[in-house]
Amino acid sequence: MDSIVEAIVQTFSSSASRELIIFLVSMMPILELRGGILAASLRAMTICFVGTILPIPFILLFIRQILEWLKNTRFVKLVHRIEAKAEQKSKSIEKYKTFGLFLFVAIPLPGTGAWTGALVAALLNMRFKHAMLSITLGTLTADVIMVVLSYGLLGAILP
């Protein structure tokens, strides 16, 4: 992930502000908050969080309709792969619902971020406010975990 983020930062560093690059990296699927933090400094946590959360309400509200529409296009195979991935991930969330979604998003591993969490929540027909709360708190938790791991704060806190 480091090399992808580094390539994006280098590509856009001459044409965009550092904050905009961090924000855009945080909006990208898979990279999301984790990539934004790697592209940023410690004080960019807020930018990364906002960049990650901004698309989530739209995903929660519209992804089912978009996927249905895409089933009638040449992207039908992509839709089936997305739905299969969400179905696979939903098994770990379904048992604990809101708390399960929080834990799923909070664990900063590839494929467990806000985008995937929102997709799974939408396909499980979770209530918007419960899904949004879980994803928001999960993203904040992942943000803190990534800052601690990325900047070595754990070493400074523990003797």
VEXSE-866286 format. One record per residue (C-alpha): residue in three letters; x, y, z; residue number from 0. Coordinates in steps of 0.05 Angstrom, whole numbers, always signed. Layout:
VEXSE-866286
<firo res="Ala" c1="X" c2="Y" c3="Z" n="NUM"/>
...
This chain:
VEXSE-866286
<firo res="Met" c1="+0" c2="+0" c3="+0" n="0"/>
<firo res="Asp" c1="+58" c2="+47" c3="+15" n="1"/>
<firo res="Ser" c1="+83" c2="+45" c3="-56" n="2"/>
<firo res="Ile" c1="+14" c2="+61" c3="-85" n="3"/>
<firo res="Val" c1="+4" c2="+120" c3="-39" n="4"/>
<firo res="Glu" c1="+74" c2="+145" c3="-52" n="5"/>
<firo res="Ala" c1="+62" c2="+141" c3="-128" n="6"/>
<firo res="Ile" c1="-3" c2="+180" c3="-121" n="7"/>
<firo res="Val" c1="+30" c2="+234" c3="-78" n="8"/>
<firo res="Gln" c1="+88" c2="+242" c3="-127" n="9"/>
<firo res="Thr" c1="+41" c2="+244" c3="-187" n="10"/>
<firo res="Phe" c1="-2" c2="+300" c3="-161" n="11"/>
<firo res="Ser" c1="+47" c2="+338" c3="-116" n="12"/>
<firo res="Ser" c1="+63" c2="+390" c3="-170" n="13"/>
<firo res="Ser" c1="-10" c2="+404" c3="-188" n="14"/>
<firo res="Ala" c1="-49" c2="+398" c3="-122" n="15"/>
<firo res="Ser" c1="-41" c2="+418" c3="-50" n="16"/>
<firo res="Arg" c1="-18" c2="+365" c3="+0" n="17"/>
<firo res="Glu" c1="-85" c2="+370" c3="+36" n="18"/>
<firo res="Leu" c1="-124" c2="+357" c3="-28" n="19"/>
<firo res="Ile" c1="-80" c2="+297" c3="-45" n="20"/>
<firo res="Ile" c1="-91" c2="+268" c3="+25" n="21"/>
<firo res="Phe" c1="-166" c2="+281" c3="+19" n="22"/>
<firo res="Leu" c1="-170" c2="+247" c3="-49" n="23"/>
<firo res="Val" c1="-128" c2="+187" c3="-26" n="24"/>
<firo res="Ser" c1="-175" c2="+179" c3="+33" n="25"/>
<firo res="Met" c1="-235" c2="+177" c3="-14" n="26"/>
<firo res="Met" c1="-206" c2="+120" c3="-55" n="27"/>
<firo res="Pro" c1="-232" c2="+49" c3="-44" n="28"/>
<firo res="Ile" c1="-182" c2="+3" c3="-10" n="29"/>
<firo res="Leu" c1="-134" c2="+60" c3="+7" n="30"/>
<firo res="Glu" c1="-185" c2="+101" c3="+47" n="31"/>
<firo res="Leu" c1="-162" c2="+126" c3="+115" n="32"/>
<firo res="Arg" c1="-101" c2="+80" c3="+118" n="33"/>
<firo res="Gly" c1="-74" c2="+108" c3="+53" n="34"/>
<firo res="Gly" c1="-91" c2="+179" c3="+72" n="35"/>
<firo res="Ile" c1="-53" c2="+174" c3="+137" n="36"/>
<firo res="Leu" c1="+7" c2="+146" c3="+101" n="37"/>
<firo res="Ala" c1="+4" c2="+205" c3="+52" n="38"/>
<firo res="Ala" c1="-4" c2="+255" c3="+109" n="39"/>
<firo res="Ser" c1="+28" c2="+278" c3="+171" n="40"/>
<firo res="Leu" c1="+0" c2="+268" c3="+241" n="41"/>
<firo res="Arg" c1="-43" c2="+331" c3="+239" n="42"/>
<firo res="Ala" c1="-79" c2="+308" c3="+176" n="43"/>
<firo res="Met" c1="-121" c2="+258" c3="+214" n="44"/>
<firo res="Thr" c1="-183" c2="+301" c3="+206" n="45"/>
<firo res="Ile" c1="-174" c2="+308" c3="+131" n="46"/>
<firo res="Cys" c1="-167" c2="+233" c3="+124" n="47"/>
<firo res="Phe" c1="-228" c2="+220" c3="+167" n="48"/>
<firo res="Val" c1="-272" c2="+268" c3="+127" n="49"/>
<firo res="Gly" c1="-246" c2="+241" c3="+61" n="50"/>
<firo res="Thr" c1="-263" c2="+171" c3="+82" n="51"/>
<firo res="Ile" c1="-332" c2="+186" c3="+111" n="52"/>
<firo res="Leu" c1="-356" c2="+234" c3="+57" n="53"/>
<firo res="Pro" c1="-377" c2="+180" c3="+6" n="54"/>
<firo res="Ile" c1="-408" c2="+133" c3="+58" n="55"/>
<firo res="Pro" c1="-478" c2="+164" c3="+62" n="56"/>
<firo res="Phe" c1="-483" c2="+160" c3="-14" n="57"/>
<firo res="Ile" c1="-461" c2="+88" c3="-14" n="58"/>
<firo res="Leu" c1="-511" c2="+70" c3="+41" n="59"/>
<firo res="Leu" c1="-568" c2="+105" c3="+5" n="60"/>
<firo res="Phe" c1="-556" c2="+89" c3="-68" n="61"/>
<firo res="Ile" c1="-511" c2="+28" c3="-77" n="62"/>
<firo res="Arg" c1="-569" c2="-22" c3="-83" n="63"/>
<firo res="Gln" c1="-601" c2="+19" c3="-138" n="64"/>
<firo res="Ile" c1="-535" c2="+28" c3="-173" n="65"/>
<firo res="Leu" c1="-519" c2="-46" c3="-171" n="66"/>
<firo res="Glu" c1="-589" c2="-63" c3="-198" n="67"/>
<firo res="Trp" c1="-579" c2="-14" c3="-255" n="68"/>
<firo res="Leu" c1="-509" c2="-42" c3="-270" n="69"/>
<firo res="Lys" c1="-538" c2="-112" c3="-275" n="70"/>
<firo res="Asn" c1="-570" c2="-90" c3="-340" n="71"/>
<firo res="Thr" c1="-504" c2="-66" c3="-369" n="72"/>
<firo res="Arg" c1="-439" c2="-99" c3="-391" n="73"/>
<firo res="Phe" c1="-414" c2="-92" c3="-319" n="74"/>
<firo res="Val" c1="-459" c2="-150" c3="-295" n="75"/>
<firo res="Lys" c1="-398" c2="-193" c3="-278" n="76"/>
<firo res="Leu" c1="-368" c2="-138" c3="-236" n="77"/>
<firo res="Val" c1="-434" c2="-130" c3="-198" n="78"/>
<firo res="His" c1="-436" c2="-205" c3="-183" n="79"/>
<firo res="Arg" c1="-364" c2="-202" c3="-157" n="80"/>
<firo res="Ile" c1="-381" c2="-142" c3="-113" n="81"/>
<firo res="Glu" c1="-443" c2="-176" c3="-86" n="82"/>
<firo res="Ala" c1="-404" c2="-241" c3="-74" n="83"/>
<firo res="Lys" c1="-350" c2="-202" c3="-36" n="84"/>
<firo res="Ala" c1="-402" c2="-166" c3="+6" n="85"/>
<firo res="Glu" c1="-438" c2="-232" c3="+20" n="86"/>
<firo res="Gln" c1="-373" c2="-263" c3="+43" n="87"/>
<firo res="Lys" c1="-358" c2="-204" c3="+89" n="88"/>
<firo res="Ser" c1="-429" c2="-200" c3="+114" n="89"/>
<firo res="Lys" c1="-424" c2="-266" c3="+151" n="90"/>
<firo res="Ser" c1="-376" c2="-235" c3="+201" n="91"/>
<firo res="Ile" c1="-421" c2="-174" c3="+210" n="92"/>
<firo res="Glu" c1="-491" c2="-205" c3="+209" n="93"/>
<firo res="Lys" c1="-486" c2="-239" c3="+276" n="94"/>
<firo res="Tyr" c1="-471" c2="-176" c3="+316" n="95"/>
<firo res="Lys" c1="-503" c2="-124" c3="+269" n="96"/>
<firo res="Thr" c1="-484" c2="-54" c3="+291" n="97"/>
<firo res="Phe" c1="-426" c2="-74" c3="+336" n="98"/>
<firo res="Gly" c1="-402" c2="-124" c3="+284" n="99"/>
<firo res="Leu" c1="-401" c2="-70" c3="+231" n="100"/>
<firo res="Phe" c1="-362" c2="-24" c3="+278" n="101"/>
<firo res="Leu" c1="-310" c2="-78" c3="+291" n="102"/>
<firo res="Phe" c1="-306" c2="-95" c3="+217" n="103"/>
<firo res="Val" c1="-291" c2="-23" c3="+198" n="104"/>
<firo res="Ala" c1="-247" c2="-9" c3="+258" n="105"/>
<firo res="Ile" c1="-197" c2="-64" c3="+241" n="106"/>
<firo res="Pro" c1="-148" c2="-30" c3="+194" n="107"/>
<firo res="Leu" c1="-137" c2="-86" c3="+144" n="108"/>
<firo res="Pro" c1="-147" c2="-84" c3="+68" n="109"/>
<firo res="Gly" c1="-219" c2="-99" c3="+51" n="110"/>
<firo res="Thr" c1="-247" c2="-81" c3="+119" n="111"/>
<firo res="Gly" c1="-256" c2="-6" c3="+111" n="112"/>
<firo res="Ala" c1="-313" c2="+42" c3="+107" n="113"/>
<firo res="Trp" c1="-330" c2="+28" c3="+34" n="114"/>
<firo res="Thr" c1="-337" c2="-47" c3="+44" n="115"/>
<firo res="Gly" c1="-373" c2="-36" c3="+110" n="116"/>
<firo res="Ala" c1="-423" c2="+11" c3="+76" n="117"/>
<firo res="Leu" c1="-433" c2="-39" c3="+19" n="118"/>
<firo res="Val" c1="-446" c2="-96" c3="+68" n="119"/>
<firo res="Ala" c1="-492" c2="-52" c3="+111" n="120"/>
<firo res="Ala" c1="-533" c2="-32" c3="+50" n="121"/>
<firo res="Leu" c1="-539" c2="-103" c3="+25" n="122"/>
<firo res="Leu" c1="-560" c2="-126" c3="+96" n="123"/>
<firo res="Asn" c1="-612" c2="-70" c3="+97" n="124"/>
<firo res="Met" c1="-585" c2="-41" c3="+161" n="125"/>
<firo res="Arg" c1="-618" c2="+23" c3="+185" n="126"/>
<firo res="Phe" c1="-581" c2="+83" c3="+158" n="127"/>
<firo res="Lys" c1="-568" c2="+116" c3="+226" n="128"/>
<firo res="His" c1="-541" c2="+51" c3="+257" n="129"/>
<firo res="Ala" c1="-497" c2="+37" c3="+197" n="130"/>
<firo res="Met" c1="-472" c2="+109" c3="+194" n="131"/>
<firo res="Leu" c1="-456" c2="+109" c3="+268" n="132"/>
<firo res="Ser" c1="-419" c2="+43" c3="+265" n="133"/>
<firo res="Ile" c1="-379" c2="+64" c3="+204" n="134"/>
<firo res="Thr" c1="-362" c2="+132" c3="+233" n="135"/>
<firo res="Leu" c1="-339" c2="+104" c3="+299" n="136"/>
<firo res="Gly" c1="-302" c2="+47" c3="+265" n="137"/>
<firo res="Thr" c1="-267" c2="+96" c3="+219" n="138"/>
<firo res="Leu" c1="-246" c2="+139" c3="+278" n="139"/>
<firo res="Thr" c1="-219" c2="+77" c3="+313" n="140"/>
<firo res="Ala" c1="-181" c2="+55" c3="+251" n="141"/>
<firo res="Asp" c1="-155" c2="+126" c3="+245" n="142"/>
<firo res="Val" c1="-126" c2="+124" c3="+316" n="143"/>
<firo res="Ile" c1="-98" c2="+54" c3="+306" n="144"/>
<firo res="Met" c1="-64" c2="+75" c3="+241" n="145"/>
<firo res="Val" c1="-34" c2="+138" c3="+272" n="146"/>
<firo res="Val" c1="-7" c2="+98" c3="+330" n="147"/>
<firo res="Leu" c1="+23" c2="+45" c3="+284" n="148"/>
<firo res="Ser" c1="+45" c2="+93" c3="+229" n="149"/>
<firo res="Tyr" c1="+79" c2="+144" c3="+272" n="150"/>
<firo res="Gly" c1="+106" c2="+99" c3="+327" n="151"/>
<firo res="Leu" c1="+66" c2="+132" c3="+382" n="152"/>
<firo res="Leu" c1="+58" c2="+64" c3="+415" n="153"/>
<firo res="Gly" c1="+133" c2="+64" c3="+430" n="154"/>
<firo res="Ala" c1="+129" c2="+134" c3="+459" n="155"/>
<firo res="Ile" c1="+69" c2="+116" c3="+504" n="156"/>
<firo res="Leu" c1="+95" c2="+49" c3="+529" n="157"/>
<firo res="Pro" c1="+160" c2="+46" c3="+568" n="158"/>
